[in-house]
Amino acid sequence: MSKLEQVVANWYPRFLANGIDWFDLTRTLEAVDDWDGWADAWTATAEDYEQLGTAALEAGHRVTAAEHLRRASLTLQFAQFVLTEEPVRRAALQRRMADLYAQCAPLLDPPAARTTIAYGGQRSVVGYLRVPHGVRSPGLVVLIPGLESTKEQFSTYEPYFLDRGVATLSVEGPGQGEGGSSAPFRDTTYAEAMAVVGRAIDSLDGLPKVLDPTRVVVLGTSFGGYLALRHAGAFTGVRGVVDIAGPYDLRAFDDLQDVTQEGFRDFVGARDQRQAQALLADVTLDGVLEDLQAPVLVVHGDKDRIIAVEHAHRIIAGSGGRATVRLEPAGNHSCNNLATVVRPAVADWVADRLEDDR
């Protein structure tokens, strides 16, 4: 199977679940003859929306501008998300994606406030905070992206929580999006980054003083599911952890698809897949789940081609009866093909954990 065929087979539902219009998707894919044309086709679609957004903003139509610019940003996310053969171009597309989202963020309803939290000298965790209207001291869900995901992609997931009175903080750590420009992924540095975020929430340092730091749920998708389980302990007010399609470990690295191995290579800044595997040797939930006292929600699809459902079974077994389990027989990776059913259920679980019990 070619890379183009593999990418479309893996992620077609993800494009739709994360804000790409079906007609745009169809037209864009029809313009792609082979992998070499992938980024060009997606960039062209994004540029159309960027022009529309810029024109709407100049005309004073803020709602329309926000939607067009957000859609342009999301389209560029998929132009670059697995463009591992062209690292310079990929980095440029990612910067452009981030810049476009920064333009639309204050126009969203509720607005997304850019939040930068420094750690480890020149490094920083970058995120967007959104607070629901009319909710006094809301709980918070921290959203952690996966291998080739970004904080911007969560803009289609955040409304599920905001509509339930839950604030959202979508963040990128080492190796992810803007975080990857300052440091490649290492499990130890990710722990350091999340510890800083946890302390910032606890002290409300640099964040709007409207959040309840004692009511936090940490949610991760794909590799972010592992990161949520591994590093949720950094948040002292954690009320729950959501793992959506995360791996238990990466010991079966050789069994991963080529496109996923290449993604991990870039994620850790390795010269090849062998070095990547070595740098990821400490990625494991051994000894972690036993110490995690918060309730856990495990979501996985039986038809996941990227992270096999066996990882979910291992996470469930290691959670010692604390896990709520949602295994979808027809679900693909992250259950994106069932987003209209699974995402509301996840948001309900999170909102239930964050109910104000004062």
N, C-alpha and C positions, 0 to 999 in steps of 0.2 A: 504494500500500500504506500503510495507516495505521501509526502508530507502534506500536500494540499488535501488529499483525500482523508488523511488521518485527522487533520485539524477540523475539517467540516464534520466528520463523523463524531468526533469527540464533543464539539462545542456548539453545534447548530442550536440546540435548545438554550444554551447559555447566552448566545447573542440576543435572542428574543426575550429571555427572562430579565436581561440586564439592559433593557431600554432601546434596543435596535428595532425599528419598525420592520414588519415582515416584508413590505414592498421595497424598502431600502435594502434589506438584506438580499432579497431576490435579485434586484438590479445590480447590486455590488458583486455578488457571486457570479452572475452571468458575465461580468466584465473580466473575470479572472480565468485565464486559460491555463496557467501553471503557477507554481509558487512564486516565481520571479515577479509576477504581476500583482501579488496579494496586497502589498503595502500601497501601491499606486492606486488601486481601485478603491480601497477603503479611505485613503487620504482624499481622493476626489470627492467622495460622498461627504466627508467631514467638511471640506472647504465650502461646499454648497451651503451647509447649515451655518458655518461661520459667517459667510456673507449675509445670509438672512438675519442672523442674530445681530450683527453689527448694524445693519440697516434699521432693524426694529429698535435697537437701543438709541440710535441717532434720532429716530422719530418719537422717542419717549414712550415706547410700548414695552415696558419693563417685563411684564409677564411673558410676552412672546419672546423677547430677547433671552430671558432666562432659559426657556425651553429649547430654543434653537442652539444656544451656546452650550448648554448641557449635552444636547444630543451630538453636537460636533465633538465635544471632548470625549464622550463615550465611544464614538466611532473611531477616533484616533487611538483609543485604548486597544481596540481590536486590530487596528492597522499594525501595531507594534508588539502585541503581547507575546508572540513567540517568534519574533524576527531575530533569531539568534545568529543568523549568518551575517548580519549587517549591524554590528554593535554601535557604530557611530550614528547611523541613521536611526536606529531604534532609540537611542538616547535623545536625539533631537525631536523625534515624534513624541516621546514621553514628556519632554519639557513643554512642547507645544500643547499637549493634552492638558497638563497641569495648569498652564497659563490660561487656557480657555475656561477651565473649570473655576479658576480664581476669579475670572470676570463674572461668571454667572452666580457664584456662591452667595454674594450678598443680595441677589435678586430673588433667590428661592424663597418659598413660603413653607415653614419658617426659614429664615436665612441660615446659611452655613458660615460659621465664623472660623477663619483659619487660625489654628493653634499650633505653636511651635514650642517644644519643650526640649531644652538642651540637656545633653548628657555626654560624658566621656570627652570633655574638651570641645572640639569643633563639631561634634556630631549632634544631631537633633532628631527627635521624633516629630513628624509633621502630621497634622490631622485636621479634621473639620468637625466642629461641635454644632449641633442643632438642638434647640430647646423648644418643646411644644408650647403653643400659646395657652395662656390661662391656667397653667398648672403650677401650683406653689410647691417648690422644692421637689422636683421630679427625681425619680430614680434614673439610672444611667445604664445604657448598654454600650460596651466598648466593642467595636467591630474590627476584627483583624483579618486582613486579606491573606490569600495564599501565595503560591509560588510566583505566578505571573499576573496576579491581580493588583489592584490599586485602591486607595481610599476613595477615589472618584467613582469607581464602579458601584460602591455601596449607595450611591444616590438613589438607586431604584429600590433598595431594601429599606432604607431609613424610614420612608413614610409608613411602613407597617408598624413601626414602633412609635413614631411620633403621633399617629392617629390613636394610639392607646395610652397617650400621656407619658411616654418614656422618652427621655433625652438620648441622643446618639452622639458618640464620639468615634469616628472612623479614622484609624491611625495606620501609619506605615512605620515599620521598624527597619533595622539593617537588611539590605538586600531587596527591599520592596519599594517600588516607585521612587519618589524623591529621597526616601531613606537609603536607597541603593547607591545614590550618587556620593554619599559620604562614607559608606562602609558596606562591604559585602556581608552576607548572612553568616553569623556564627551563633550557635546556641547560647554561648555564654554572654555575648554582647547583646543578644536579644533580651536575655534576662535582665541585664543592666538597664536597657532601654525601658522595658515594661515596669521595672521598679521605680524609675523616675516618673513615669506616667501615673503609677499608683500613688506615689507620694504627692504629686501635683493635685490629684483628685481629692486626696485626704485633707490637704491643706487648703484646697481651692486656690492655690497659687497660680496666678495667670489665667484662671478660668472664671467665668461669670459666677458670682457668689449666689447662685440660685439652686445648685445641685445638692442632693443629699448624698454625701460620700459614704454613708453606711448602707446604701442600696445600689449595688453594682452587679451587673451580669456581664460576663466576658463571652463573646461569641466569635468563632472563627470558621471560615469556609475552606475546604480542601486542606492544604498544608496549614492554613490558619487554624483549622480545627485542632491539629496537634499543638500549635503554638498557644491556643487558648487553654487547653488542658495543662500544658507544661508550665505556663507562666501566670495562671490565674491567681496564684498565691501572692503575687505582688500587690494585689488589690485587697486591702484589709476589710473592705466592706462587701466582699463578694458574696452574693446571694445565690449564684448559680453559674454554670458553665455550659455553653452549647458547642458541641462538636458536630460540624456538618461535613461528612466525607473526609475526615482527617485520617492520616496513617497512624498506626501504633508505633512503628519504627520504619527505618529504611534499609533493613538488613537484606531485603530482596531487591536491592537497587538494580541488579542486572535484569530483573523481570519487568521493570518499568518500560513503557514505550520510549522509543528513541527521542521523540519530541519532549517528553518529560525529563529524560536524562539530560538533554541539552539545556532545558530550562534550569535544572539544578546546577549545572555547570556554571551558567552565568550568575545564578543566585549567590553562589559562594565565591565567585571570582576565580574559578579554577582554570587551568590550562586545558584540561581534558576531563572526560567522565571518570577516569580512574582516580584522579586527584579529587574530584568532586565527591566521589564515594568515600574516600578517606576523610575528607573534611566533614562529612555528614555522619560519621560513625557514632557520634554521641547523641544523635537524634533517636531517642527512645523514651517511652513512658514507663519503663521498668523502674519500680520504686517511687513513681510519682503519684499514680492514682490512689495508692494506699493512703497517702498523706493528704489527699484532697478531700476535705470534709464537706464541701458545698455540693448541692444536688447537681446532677449532670443530665443533660439531654443529648442523646446520641441519635443523629439522623444520617441514614445512609441508604443508597439504592442498591438493590441486588444486582442490577445490570451495570454497575459502575465499571467502566473499562480502564479507568486511570488509577484509582485506589480501590483494590478489591474489597468486597464486603467483609472478608475475613478479618480485616483490621478492626472493623466495628465490633465484631464478636469478641475480639481480644480486649478491646476497651471496655466493653460491657462486663466481661468476666473480671477485669481488674478493678472495676468500680465498686465491687462488693455490695451490690444491691441498692446503691444510691442512684443508679441510672434509670431515667425514663427513656424508653427505646421506641424509635420510629424507623423501622426498616421497611422500605417501600419495594415490593416485588417488581414493579415496573420502572423503578427509579434509575436514572442514569447518574453521572457524576454530579454531586451536590443536589441531586433531585431537581435540576433546573427544568426538566421536562414535566415536572409536577409543581411548578412554582406557585401557581394560583391556589393550590391546596396546602402545600407544605409551608410556605412562608407565613400565611396567617396563623397556622398552628404553632409555629416556632414563636411568633410574636406574642401569641396568647400565653404560652408557657413562660416567656420572659416577663411579661406584664404581671402574671400571677406571682412570680418570685419577688417582684419589686413593689408589691402592694405595701402602702404605708400602714404599718401596724402600730402606730403611736396612738 
